[in-house]
Amino acid sequence: MSLEKKGAVLCIGMAHIEETLRISYPKRDFHKTLLRNMVNDKRDEVFGKDRHNVNRVMELGRKCIQSGGVFEPEICPDTMRLVGFHYQTERQHAYAHRFGSYFSTADGTHDTNLHRLICVPYVCRCSLGISHLIGVGYHPSESSPNIIRSLKLFGISAIPAGDE
């Protein structure tokens, strides 16, 4: 596989792909538009036309809600774009209500996905000392309002979600 196609599959930015090609082939010039088209064609081939899969995320969220779980997307009021979400399956919801009030923890991971959203997994310990994932939030920042909203939605907070 050529360098530009490897860069496309690895989701490396165009500037990095161009620099890699300049270093690898110092006596050649690359047309930026043609290079961008090649990279986009390869990404479409591998990931499909809807690379962000927002429709799929929303579909899975609706299924989660129908099965008794929690899914609440965060939509930016200015751009109407999805900027994060709270997600908890029915089984995770049951664990959270049973064991979440005894001990639960949340810790965010940074720069682990394409959109640079912070993944915040919520974990509790059951009576056997086994850790269980009881929900996950993807947020633009690891701020208190995002964490508190997730805790309320997931039934971990002492204050129910409707009593804000």
MIPAFI-114358 format. One record per residue: residue number from 1; residue in three letters; x, y, z of N, C-alpha, C, O in turn. Coordinates in nm, 4 decimals. Example, Ala and Ser with C-alpha at 12.3 -4.5 7.8 and 13.67 -1.06 7.14 Angstrom:
2
1, ALA, 1.3190, -0.5690, 0.7800, 1.2300, -0.4500, 0.7800, 1.3200, -0.3300, 0.7800, 1.4236, -0.3319, 0.8465
2, SER, 1.2850, -0.2250, 0.7080, 1.3670, -0.1060, 0.7140, 1.2900, 0.0030, 0.7870, 1.3409, 0.1138, 0.8039
# end
This chain:
164
1, MET, 0.0856, -0.1181, 0.0000, 0.0000, 0.0000, 0.0000, 0.0893, 0.1233, 0.0000, 0.1902, 0.1278, 0.0704
2, SER, 0.0519, 0.2227, -0.0790, 0.1331, 0.3437, -0.0909, 0.1232, 0.4282, 0.0359, 0.0322, 0.4108, 0.1169
3, LEU, 0.2185, 0.5199, 0.0514, 0.2250, 0.6039, 0.1714, 0.0991, 0.6865, 0.1920, 0.0487, 0.6954, 0.3040
4, GLU, 0.0474, 0.7477, 0.0847, -0.0706, 0.8324, 0.1017, -0.1928, 0.7506, 0.1416, -0.2782, 0.7992, 0.2158
5, LYS, -0.2020, 0.6266, 0.0931, -0.3151, 0.5416, 0.1299, -0.3016, 0.4907, 0.2730, -0.4013, 0.4773, 0.3439
6, LYS, -0.1793, 0.4625, 0.3155, -0.1582, 0.4248, 0.4558, -0.1971, 0.5398, 0.5474, -0.2616, 0.5189, 0.6501
7, GLY, -0.1578, 0.6615, 0.5101, -0.1941, 0.7798, 0.5891, -0.3442, 0.8009, 0.5937, -0.3983, 0.8421, 0.6963
8, ALA, -0.4123, 0.7727, 0.4822, -0.5575, 0.7883, 0.4772, -0.6266, 0.6918, 0.5718, -0.7191, 0.7295, 0.6436
9, VAL, -0.5811, 0.5661, 0.5717, -0.6426, 0.4643, 0.6577, -0.6141, 0.4923, 0.8041, -0.6997, 0.4677, 0.8890
10, LEU, -0.4966, 0.5430, 0.8352, -0.4601, 0.5728, 0.9744, -0.5181, 0.7057, 1.0227, -0.4945, 0.7457, 1.1367
11, CYS, -0.5940, 0.7744, 0.9366, -0.6566, 0.9036, 0.9697, -0.5549, 1.0088, 1.0086, -0.5784, 1.0902, 1.0980
12, ILE, -0.4417, 1.0063, 0.9406, -0.3399, 1.1083, 0.9616, -0.3825, 1.2314, 0.8819, -0.4382, 1.2174, 0.7731
13, GLY, -0.3580, 1.3486, 0.9327, -0.3959, 1.4725, 0.8650, -0.3194, 1.4932, 0.7359, -0.2132, 1.4347, 0.7146
14, MET, -0.3751, 1.5776, 0.6499, -0.3138, 1.6036, 0.5195, -0.1740, 1.6634, 0.5324, -0.0851, 1.6281, 0.4549
15, ALA, -0.1530, 1.7528, 0.6282, -0.0206, 1.8140, 0.6447, 0.0844, 1.7072, 0.6746, 0.1960, 1.7132, 0.6230
16, HIS, 0.0488, 1.6107, 0.7569, 0.1427, 1.5034, 0.7923, 0.1695, 1.4133, 0.6718, 0.2830, 1.3709, 0.6503
17, ILE, 0.0662, 1.3840, 0.5937, 0.0831, 1.3013, 0.4737, 0.1747, 1.3723, 0.3736, 0.2650, 1.3110, 0.3166
18, GLU, 0.1503, 1.5024, 0.3531, 0.2343, 1.5788, 0.2604, 0.3788, 1.5820, 0.3063, 0.4695, 1.5660, 0.2246
19, GLU, 0.4022, 1.6021, 0.4342, 0.5389, 1.6057, 0.4880, 0.6069, 1.4702, 0.4718, 0.7242, 1.4633, 0.4351
20, THR, 0.5340, 1.3633, 0.4989, 0.5892, 1.2283, 0.4843, 0.6295, 1.2019, 0.3396, 0.7354, 1.1445, 0.3141
21, LEU, 0.5461, 1.2433, 0.2454, 0.5782, 1.2246, 0.1038, 0.6978, 1.3096, 0.0615, 0.7821, 1.2637, -0.0156
22, ARG, 0.7060, 1.4346, 0.1117, 0.8208, 1.5214, 0.0798, 0.9513, 1.4597, 0.1318, 1.0539, 1.4655, 0.0640
23, ILE, 0.9474, 1.4016, 0.2502, 1.0679, 1.3393, 0.3072, 1.1020, 1.2113, 0.2317, 1.2187, 1.1853, 0.2022
24, SER, 1.0003, 1.1316, 0.2007, 1.0240, 1.0036, 0.1331, 1.0644, 1.0206, -0.0134, 1.1420, 0.9413, -0.0665
25, TYR, 1.0119, 1.1234, -0.0776, 1.0396, 1.1483, -0.2191, 1.0827, 1.2943, -0.2366, 1.0038, 1.3752, -0.2853
26, PRO, 1.2046, 1.3297, -0.1986, 1.2465, 1.4710, -0.1979, 1.2533, 1.5365, -0.3362, 1.2447, 1.6590, -0.3448
27, LYS, 1.2683, 1.4604, -0.4433, 1.2816, 1.5195, -0.5760, 1.1490, 1.5247, -0.6519, 1.1479, 1.5532, -0.7716
28, ARG, 1.0379, 1.4977, -0.5842, 0.9077, 1.4983, -0.6510, 0.8189, 1.6066, -0.5917, 0.8313, 1.6430, -0.4748
29, ASP, 0.7295, 1.6568, -0.6752, 0.6272, 1.7505, -0.6307, 0.4929, 1.6790, -0.6309, 0.4671, 1.5930, -0.7152
30, PHE, 0.4086, 1.7151, -0.5364, 0.2763, 1.6537, -0.5266, 0.1704, 1.7628, -0.5336, 0.1776, 1.8629, -0.4624
31, HIS, 0.0729, 1.7420, -0.6200, -0.0369, 1.8359, -0.6357, -0.1338, 1.8141, -0.5192, -0.1870, 1.7045, -0.5012
32, LYS, -0.1560, 1.9197, -0.4403, -0.2345, 1.9067, -0.3179, -0.3774, 1.8592, -0.3441, -0.4287, 1.7750, -0.2703
33, THR, -0.4414, 1.9111, -0.4466, -0.5798, 1.8731, -0.4757, -0.5889, 1.7261, -0.5157, -0.6768, 1.6539, -0.4685
34, LEU, -0.4975, 1.6815, -0.6034, -0.4977, 1.5412, -0.6442, -0.4673, 1.4494, -0.5266, -0.5288, 1.3438, -0.5120
35, LEU, -0.3719, 1.4900, -0.4424, -0.3367, 1.4110, -0.3246, -0.4573, 1.4014, -0.2304, -0.4880, 1.2935, -0.1797
36, ARG, -0.5259, 1.5146, -0.2068, -0.6440, 1.5146, -0.1190, -0.7521, 1.4244, -0.1761, -0.8177, 1.3519, -0.1013
37, ASN, -0.7721, 1.4275, -0.3085, -0.8719, 1.3411, -0.3712, -0.8370, 1.1938, -0.3538, -0.9248, 1.1121, -0.3259
38, MET, -0.7093, 1.1593, -0.3700, -0.6660, 1.0201, -0.3516, -0.6903, 0.9740, -0.2077, -0.7400, 0.8639, -0.1843
39, VAL, -0.6546, 1.0593, -0.1124, -0.6732, 1.0260, 0.0286, -0.8220, 1.0098, 0.0601, -0.8610, 0.9146, 0.1276
40, ASN, -0.9059, 1.1030, 0.0112, -1.0499, 1.0939, 0.0365, -1.1122, 0.9714, -0.0289, -1.2011, 0.9092, 0.0294
41, ASP, -1.0668, 0.9352, -0.1500, -1.1161, 0.8146, -0.2156, -1.0844, 0.6905, -0.1334, -1.1686, 0.6020, -0.1184
42, LYS, -0.9619, 0.6843, -0.0799, -0.9221, 0.5693, 0.0013, -1.0032, 0.5650, 0.1310, -1.0458, 0.4577, 0.1737
43, ARG, -1.0247, 0.6813, 0.1940, -1.1047, 0.6855, 0.3167, -1.2494, 0.6443, 0.2892, -1.3101, 0.5740, 0.3700
44, ASP, -1.3052, 0.6878, 0.1751, -1.4413, 0.6465, 0.1393, -1.4485, 0.4961, 0.1178, -1.5459, 0.4315, 0.1565
45, GLU, -1.3444, 0.4406, 0.0557, -1.3397, 0.2969, 0.0306, -1.3361, 0.2178, 0.1614, -1.4041, 0.1161, 0.1748
46, VAL, -1.2567, 0.2646, 0.2572, -1.2394, 0.1918, 0.3840, -1.3529, 0.2203, 0.4817, -1.4086, 0.1276, 0.5406
47, PHE, -1.3881, 0.3486, 0.4997, -1.4818, 0.3878, 0.6052, -1.6226, 0.4175, 0.5542, -1.7148, 0.4308, 0.6346
48, GLY, -1.6414, 0.4280, 0.4232, -1.7716, 0.4628, 0.3688, -1.7861, 0.6133, 0.3534, -1.7025, 0.6903, 0.4009
49, LYS, -1.8938, 0.6545, 0.2862, -1.9156, 0.7970, 0.2598, -1.9461, 0.8744, 0.3886, -1.9039, 0.9892, 0.4028
50, ASP, -2.0184, 0.8132, 0.4817, -2.0503, 0.8785, 0.6091, -1.9445, 0.8365, 0.7109, -1.9679, 0.7479, 0.7930
51, ARG, -1.8279, 0.9011, 0.7047, -1.7148, 0.8609, 0.7889, -1.7399, 0.8811, 0.9369, -1.6808, 0.8118, 1.0197
52, HIS, -1.8265, 0.9747, 0.9713, -1.8492, 1.0044, 1.1126, -1.9562, 0.9148, 1.1735, -1.9678, 0.9078, 1.2959
53, ASN, -2.0347, 0.8463, 1.0909, -2.1364, 0.7511, 1.1345, -2.2342, 0.8093, 1.2359, -2.2772, 0.7383, 1.3268
54, VAL, -2.2702, 0.9361, 1.2226, -2.3634, 0.9978, 1.3169, -2.4994, 0.9298, 1.3097, -2.5632, 0.9082, 1.4128
55, ASN, -2.5445, 0.8957, 1.1893, -2.6741, 0.8279, 1.1766, -2.6739, 0.6953, 1.2504, -2.7728, 0.6591, 1.3142
56, ARG, -2.5635, 0.6231, 1.2419, -2.5523, 0.4936, 1.3114, -2.5508, 0.5134, 1.4632, -2.6128, 0.4363, 1.5364
57, VAL, -2.4807, 0.6156, 1.5103, -2.4767, 0.6445, 1.6545, -2.6168, 0.6754, 1.7052, -2.6579, 0.6242, 1.8094
58, MET, -2.6910, 0.7594, 1.6318, -2.8265, 0.7951, 1.6744, -2.9199, 0.6738, 1.6699, -3.0071, 0.6594, 1.7555
59, GLU, -2.9018, 0.5872, 1.5705, -2.9830, 0.4658, 1.5610, -2.9567, 0.3743, 1.6802, -3.0504, 0.3224, 1.7409
60, LEU, -2.8297, 0.3547, 1.7137, -2.7959, 0.2720, 1.8302, -2.8481, 0.3345, 1.9592, -2.8899, 0.2631, 2.0503
61, GLY, -2.8457, 0.4677, 1.9676, -2.9000, 0.5360, 2.0840, -3.0492, 0.5121, 2.0995, -3.0966, 0.4875, 2.2105
62, ARG, -3.1249, 0.5191, 1.9888, -3.2693, 0.4924, 1.9942, -3.2967, 0.3487, 2.0380, -3.3881, 0.3236, 2.1166
63, LYS, -3.2171, 0.2548, 1.9869, -3.2339, 0.1140, 2.0277, -3.2044, 0.0967, 2.1762, -3.2722, 0.0203, 2.2449
64, CYS, -3.1040, 0.1671, 2.2251, -3.0683, 0.1609, 2.3665, -3.1844, 0.2103, 2.4529, -3.2175, 0.1482, 2.5539
65, ILE, -3.2454, 0.3203, 2.4139, -3.3590, 0.3760, 2.4886, -3.4772, 0.2792, 2.4855, -3.5434, 0.2593, 2.5874
66, GLN, -3.5043, 0.2192, 2.3701, -3.6159, 0.1255, 2.3572, -3.5976, 0.0025, 2.4441, -3.6956, -0.0566, 2.4896
67, SER, -3.4724, -0.0368, 2.4678, -3.4477, -0.1562, 2.5498, -3.4347, -0.1223, 2.6990, -3.4034, -0.2100, 2.7794
68, GLY, -3.4586, 0.0044, 2.7366, -3.4566, 0.0410, 2.8778, -3.3285, 0.1074, 2.9240, -3.3097, 0.1274, 3.0440
69, GLY, -3.2405, 0.1418, 2.8324, -3.1155, 0.2074, 2.8676, -3.1284, 0.3591, 2.8617, -3.2386, 0.4130, 2.8514
70, VAL, -3.0154, 0.4263, 2.8682, -3.0106, 0.5725, 2.8668, -2.9237, 0.6174, 2.7495, -2.8125, 0.5680, 2.7313
71, PHE, -2.9744, 0.7099, 2.6714, -2.8958, 0.7731, 2.5654, -2.9436, 0.9164, 2.5549, -3.0599, 0.9426, 2.5243
72, GLU, -2.8527, 1.0085, 2.5805, -2.8870, 1.1505, 2.5682, -2.7776, 1.2201, 2.4900, -2.6670, 1.2387, 2.5408
73, PRO, -2.8077, 1.2596, 2.3649, -2.7070, 1.3316, 2.2870, -2.6942, 1.4756, 2.3346, -2.7909, 1.5353, 2.3820
74, GLU, -2.5742, 1.5306, 2.3216, -2.5501, 1.6721, 2.3499, -2.5385, 1.7424, 2.2150, -2.4462, 1.7153, 2.1382
75, ILE, -2.6317, 1.8322, 2.1865, -2.6350, 1.9042, 2.0599, -2.5961, 2.0500, 2.0855, -2.6512, 2.1144, 2.1748
76, CYS, -2.5019, 2.1014, 2.0074, -2.4623, 2.2415, 2.0193, -2.5765, 2.3289, 1.9674, -2.6187, 2.3119, 1.8531
77, PRO, -2.6278, 2.4223, 2.0488, -2.7405, 2.5040, 2.0035, -2.7051, 2.5989, 1.8891, -2.7933, 2.6383, 1.8128
78, ASP, -2.5797, 2.6356, 1.8760, -2.5391, 2.7281, 1.7698, -2.5242, 2.6590, 1.6345, -2.5659, 2.7130, 1.5320
79, THR, -2.4643, 2.5384, 1.6341, -2.4357, 2.4702, 1.5080, -2.5274, 2.3513, 1.4810, -2.5278, 2.2970, 1.3705
80, MET, -2.6054, 2.3105, 1.5820, -2.6926, 2.1926, 1.5721, -2.6141, 2.0659, 1.5389, -2.6647, 1.9765, 1.4711
81, ARG, -2.4905, 2.0593, 1.5872, -2.4059, 1.9418, 1.5655, -2.3958, 1.8618, 1.6941, -2.4037, 1.9168, 1.8039
82, LEU, -2.3782, 1.7324, 1.6790, -2.3572, 1.6444, 1.7936, -2.2190, 1.6727, 1.8511, -2.1188, 1.6601, 1.7807
83, VAL, -2.2129, 1.7107, 1.9783, -2.0841, 1.7417, 2.0408, -2.0515, 1.6454, 2.1545, -1.9455, 1.6571, 2.2160
84, GLY, -2.1395, 1.5516, 2.1833, -2.1152, 1.4537, 2.2885, -2.2426, 1.3766, 2.3170, -2.3481, 1.4056, 2.2607
85, PHE, -2.2318, 1.2768, 2.4060, -2.3512, 1.2021, 2.4456, -2.3249, 1.1243, 2.5732, -2.2102, 1.1015, 2.6118
86, HIS, -2.4344, 1.0837, 2.6382, -2.4325, 0.9985, 2.7568, -2.4948, 0.8659, 2.7138, -2.5963, 0.8654, 2.6441
87, TYR, -2.4354, 0.7535, 2.7542, -2.4828, 0.6225, 2.7076, -2.4745, 0.5209, 2.8206, -2.3713, 0.5076, 2.8864
88, GLN, -2.5848, 0.4493, 2.8422, -2.5886, 0.3451, 2.9447, -2.6893, 0.2386, 2.9005, -2.8048, 0.2698, 2.8717
89, THR, -2.6451, 0.1134, 2.8953, -2.7348, 0.0051, 2.8561, -2.8262, -0.0320, 2.9727, -2.8072, 0.0138, 3.0854
90, GLU, -2.9249, -0.1150, 2.9436, -3.0188, -0.1595, 3.0473, -2.9457, -0.2339, 3.1597, -2.9743, -0.2121, 3.2774
91, ARG, -2.8526, -0.3205, 3.1238, -2.7772, -0.3963, 3.2253, -2.6891, -0.3026, 3.3083, -2.6811, -0.3168, 3.4303
92, GLN, -2.6239, -0.2079, 3.2432, -2.5422, -0.1108, 3.3156, -2.6292, -0.0285, 3.4111, -2.5871, 0.0047, 3.5220
93, HIS, -2.7507, 0.0038, 3.3667, -2.8444, 0.0794, 3.4496, -2.8793, 0.0012, 3.5768, -2.8858, 0.0579, 3.6858
94, ALA, -2.9017, -0.1296, 3.5613, -2.9334, -0.2147, 3.6771, -2.8164, -0.2193, 3.7751, -2.8369, -0.2082, 3.8959
95, TYR, -2.6946, -0.2354, 3.7249, -2.5762, -0.2354, 3.8120, -2.5593, -0.1012, 3.8822, -2.5256, -0.0962, 4.0005
96, ALA, -2.5827, 0.0076, 3.8091, -2.5672, 0.1402, 3.8689, -2.6645, 0.1608, 3.9842, -2.6276, 0.2157, 4.0880
97, HIS, -2.7893, 0.1165, 3.9661, -2.8882, 0.1335, 4.0728, -2.8603, 0.0414, 4.1914, -2.8899, 0.0760, 4.3057
98, ARG, -2.8038, -0.0749, 4.1640, -2.7782, -0.1706, 4.2720, -2.6502, -0.1371, 4.3489, -2.6489, -0.1427, 4.4719
99, PHE, -2.5429, -0.1023, 4.2777, -2.4127, -0.0867, 4.3426, -2.3496, 0.0523, 4.3277, -2.2506, 0.0813, 4.3949
100, GLY, -2.4035, 0.1374, 4.2427, -2.3412, 0.2668, 4.2141, -2.3333, 0.3622, 4.3307, -2.2448, 0.4477, 4.3350
101, SER, -2.4258, 0.3491, 4.4268, -2.4240, 0.4422, 4.5398, -2.3176, 0.4063, 4.6437, -2.2817, 0.4906, 4.7259
102, TYR, -2.2666, 0.2830, 4.6414, -2.1642, 0.2420, 4.7372, -2.0269, 0.2936, 4.6967, -1.9573, 0.3587, 4.7746
103, PHE, -1.9906, 0.2633, 4.5751, -1.8603, 0.3093, 4.5243, -1.8684, 0.3158, 4.3726, -1.9017, 0.2171, 4.3070
104, SER, -1.8381, 0.4314, 4.3178, -1.8291, 0.4448, 4.1726, -1.7216, 0.5483, 4.1415, -1.6918, 0.6360, 4.2226
105, THR, -1.6654, 0.5360, 4.0242, -1.5576, 0.6264, 3.9837, -1.5730, 0.6634, 3.8364, -1.6327, 0.5895, 3.7581
106, ALA, -1.5187, 0.7773, 3.8010, -1.5199, 0.8235, 3.6621, -1.3847, 0.8872, 3.6331, -1.3316, 0.9618, 3.7154
107, ASP, -1.3300, 0.8579, 3.5175, -1.2023, 0.9179, 3.4789, -1.2000, 0.9345, 3.3279, -1.2323, 0.8413, 3.2543
108, GLY, -1.1624, 1.0514, 3.2821, -1.1643, 1.0807, 3.1398, -1.0351, 1.0443, 3.0691, -0.9263, 1.0522, 3.1261
109, THR, -1.0497, 1.0042, 2.9433, -0.9345, 0.9780, 2.8571, -0.9284, 1.0900, 2.7539, -1.0323, 1.1342, 2.7048
110, HIS, -0.8102, 1.1359, 2.7209, -0.7948, 1.2496, 2.6303, -0.7283, 1.2076, 2.4994, -0.6376, 1.1244, 2.4992
111, ASP, -0.7738, 1.2657, 2.3879, -0.7165, 1.2436, 2.2547, -0.7092, 1.0969, 2.2159, -0.6072, 1.0500, 2.1654
112, THR, -0.8188, 1.0243, 2.2398, -0.8204, 0.8831, 2.2031, -0.9134, 0.8540, 2.0869, -0.9296, 0.7380, 2.0490
113, ASN, -0.9752, 0.9570, 2.0291, -1.0624, 0.9339, 1.9150, -1.0469, 1.0463, 1.8136, -0.9855, 1.1490, 1.8423
114, LEU, -1.1017, 1.0265, 1.6975, -1.0861, 1.1196, 1.5854, -1.1387, 1.2586, 1.6163, -1.0809, 1.3576, 1.5714
115, HIS, -1.2476, 1.2681, 1.6923, -1.3111, 1.3966, 1.7183, -1.2584, 1.4644, 1.8440, -1.3083, 1.5702, 1.8826
116, ARG, -1.1590, 1.4055, 1.9077, -1.0976, 1.4605, 2.0291, -1.1984, 1.4792, 2.1428, -1.1819, 1.5670, 2.2275
117, LEU, -1.3027, 1.3960, 2.1436, -1.3951, 1.3964, 2.2560, -1.3318, 1.3211, 2.3720, -1.2521, 1.2294, 2.3521
118, ILE, -1.3676, 1.3605, 2.4916, -1.3141, 1.2943, 2.6099, -1.4104, 1.1827, 2.6482, -1.5286, 1.2068, 2.6725
119, CYS, -1.3593, 1.0622, 2.6533, -1.4384, 0.9460, 2.6934, -1.4302, 0.9335, 2.8457, -1.3216, 0.9231, 2.9027
120, VAL, -1.5463, 0.9348, 2.9098, -1.5509, 0.9230, 3.0561, -1.6281, 0.7953, 3.0907, -1.7511, 0.7960, 3.0903
121, PRO, -1.5572, 0.6856, 3.1208, -1.6273, 0.5641, 3.1651, -1.6599, 0.5744, 3.3145, -1.5797, 0.6238, 3.3939
122, TYR, -1.7774, 0.5274, 3.3500, -1.8218, 0.5245, 3.4899, -1.8201, 0.3791, 3.5346, -1.8787, 0.2925, 3.4695
123, VAL, -1.7529, 0.3529, 3.6454, -1.7306, 0.2158, 3.6918, -1.7730, 0.2044, 3.8371, -1.7505, 0.2958, 3.9164
124, CYS, -1.8355, 0.0903, 3.8726, -1.8682, 0.0631, 4.0131, -1.8141, -0.0752, 4.0502, -1.7748, -0.1534, 3.9636
125, ARG, -1.8130, -0.1029, 4.1782, -1.7714, -0.2350, 4.2282, -1.8928, -0.3037, 4.2869, -1.9678, -0.2424, 4.3628
126, CYS, -1.9136, -0.4306, 4.2529, -2.0263, -0.5053, 4.3077, -1.9871, -0.5658, 4.4429, -1.8759, -0.5445, 4.4912
127, SER, -2.0786, -0.6407, 4.5029, -2.0538, -0.6985, 4.6353, -1.9429, -0.8037, 4.6333, -1.8897, -0.8393, 4.7385
128, LEU, -1.9079, -0.8532, 4.5160, -1.7987, -0.9505, 4.5038, -1.6644, -0.8836, 4.4759, -1.5626, -0.9515, 4.4623
129, GLY, -1.6640, -0.7514, 4.4674, -1.5409, -0.6775, 4.4407, -1.5036, -0.6707, 4.2948, -1.3907, -0.6353, 4.2610
130, ILE, -1.5978, -0.7044, 4.2072, -1.5725, -0.7024, 4.0632, -1.6138, -0.5659, 4.0081, -1.7204, -0.5146, 4.0423
131, SER, -1.5304, -0.5078, 3.9238, -1.5610, -0.3789, 3.8627, -1.6532, -0.3975, 3.7435, -1.6362, -0.4900, 3.6641
132, HIS, -1.7513, -0.3083, 3.7317, -1.8471, -0.3141, 3.6216, -1.8596, -0.1762, 3.5589, -1.8686, -0.0760, 3.6298
133, LEU, -1.8602, -0.1708, 3.4261, -1.8860, -0.0470, 3.3542, -2.0348, -0.0171, 3.3680, -2.1183, -0.1003, 3.3327
134, ILE, -2.0684, 0.1016, 3.4194, -2.2091, 0.1349, 3.4412, -2.2545, 0.2546, 3.3575, -2.3602, 0.3118, 3.3839
135, GLY, -2.1773, 0.2918, 3.2594, -2.2151, 0.4000, 3.1696, -2.0915, 0.4639, 3.1111, -1.9798, 0.4439, 3.1588
136, VAL, -2.1141, 0.5412, 3.0063, -2.0028, 0.6111, 2.9427, -2.0537, 0.7439, 2.8874, -2.1661, 0.7537, 2.8382
137, GLY, -1.9697, 0.8439, 2.8966, -2.0022, 0.9736, 2.8400, -1.8912, 1.0186, 2.7476, -1.7732, 1.0005, 2.7775
138, TYR, -1.9286, 1.0767, 2.6366, -1.8321, 1.1392, 2.5461, -1.8622, 1.2878, 2.5475, -1.9715, 1.3295, 2.5094
139, HIS, -1.7666, 1.3676, 2.5909, -1.7882, 1.5104, 2.6104, -1.6739, 1.5904, 2.5477, -1.5627, 1.5395, 2.5335
140, PRO, -1.7015, 1.7162, 2.5102, -1.5944, 1.8011, 2.4573, -1.4937, 1.8410, 2.5650, -1.3793, 1.8738, 2.5335
141, SER, -1.5356, 1.8384, 2.6924, -1.4431, 1.8701, 2.8019, -1.4808, 1.7892, 2.9249, -1.5940, 1.7428, 2.9387
142, GLU, -1.3850, 1.7735, 3.0126, -1.4079, 1.6977, 3.1357, -1.4504, 1.7965, 3.2452, -1.3811, 1.8151, 3.3452
143, SER, -1.5655, 1.8586, 3.2230, -1.6122, 1.9627, 3.3146, -1.7185, 1.9081, 3.4096, -1.7829, 1.8071, 3.3812
144, SER, -1.7355, 1.9751, 3.5204, -1.8306, 1.9312, 3.6229, -1.9732, 1.9169, 3.5703, -2.0370, 1.8156, 3.5990
145, PRO, -2.0267, 2.0140, 3.4942, -2.1649, 1.9963, 3.4475, -2.1861, 1.8690, 3.3652, -2.2897, 1.8038, 3.3779
146, ASN, -2.0886, 1.8334, 3.2810, -2.1003, 1.7102, 3.2024, -2.0997, 1.5875, 3.2923, -2.1815, 1.4972, 3.2744
147, ILE, -2.0096, 1.5833, 3.3873, -1.9982, 1.4682, 3.4781, -2.1233, 1.4577, 3.5650, -2.1778, 1.3486, 3.5818
148, ILE, -2.1691, 1.5694, 3.6199, -2.2872, 1.5690, 3.7061, -2.4096, 1.5243, 3.6278, -2.4913, 1.4478, 3.6790
149, ARG, -2.4232, 1.5717, 3.5031, -2.5377, 1.5302, 3.4202, -2.5345, 1.3795, 3.3972, -2.6381, 1.3138, 3.4072
150, SER, -2.4188, 1.3240, 3.3668, -2.4082, 1.1792, 3.3474, -2.4452, 1.1051, 3.4752, -2.5207, 1.0080, 3.4710
151, LEU, -2.3926, 1.1504, 3.5887, -2.4216, 1.0840, 3.7160, -2.5718, 1.0819, 3.7440, -2.6251, 0.9813, 3.7907
152, LYS, -2.6393, 1.1921, 3.7157, -2.7840, 1.1985, 3.7369, -2.8579, 1.1061, 3.6415, -2.9473, 1.0324, 3.6829
153, LEU, -2.8209, 1.1096, 3.5140, -2.8869, 1.0244, 3.4147, -2.8671, 0.8767, 3.4447, -2.9581, 0.7960, 3.4255
154, PHE, -2.7481, 0.8415, 3.4918, -2.7157, 0.7017, 3.5160, -2.7655, 0.6511, 3.6513, -2.7478, 0.5336, 3.6835
155, GLY, -2.8275, 0.7384, 3.7305, -2.8810, 0.6956, 3.8595, -2.7756, 0.6794, 3.9662, -2.7982, 0.6089, 4.0645
156, ILE, -2.6611, 0.7426, 3.9498, -2.5525, 0.7302, 4.0475, -2.5582, 0.8454, 4.1471, -2.5130, 0.8317, 4.2608
157, SER, -2.6131, 0.9577, 4.1052, -2.6202, 1.0766, 4.1896, -2.7339, 1.0631, 4.2901, -2.8303, 0.9903, 4.2668
158, ALA, -2.7217, 1.1338, 4.4017, -2.8282, 1.1360, 4.5009, -2.9459, 1.2203, 4.4530, -3.0562, 1.2086, 4.5062
159, ILE, -2.9229, 1.3061, 4.3516, -3.0276, 1.3920, 4.2971, -3.0762, 1.3308, 4.1661, -2.9961, 1.3177, 4.0736
160, PRO, -3.2036, 1.2926, 4.1534, -3.2533, 1.2348, 4.0282, -3.2420, 1.3331, 3.9115, -3.2331, 1.4542, 3.9319
161, ALA, -3.2424, 1.2803, 3.7908, -3.2200, 1.3601, 3.6697, -3.3235, 1.4694, 3.6513, -3.2897, 1.5754, 3.5985
162, GLY, -3.4472, 1.4489, 3.6920, -3.5509, 1.5488, 3.6724, -3.5517, 1.6599, 3.7749, -3.6168, 1.7619, 3.7523
163, ASP, -3.4826, 1.6452, 3.8867, -3.4857, 1.7414, 3.9973, -3.3691, 1.8375, 3.9949, -3.3028, 1.8559, 4.0970
164, GLU, -3.3420, 1.8994, 3.8809, -3.2254, 1.9860, 3.8714, -3.2552, 2.1203, 3.9227, -3.1680, 2.2072, 3.9225
# end
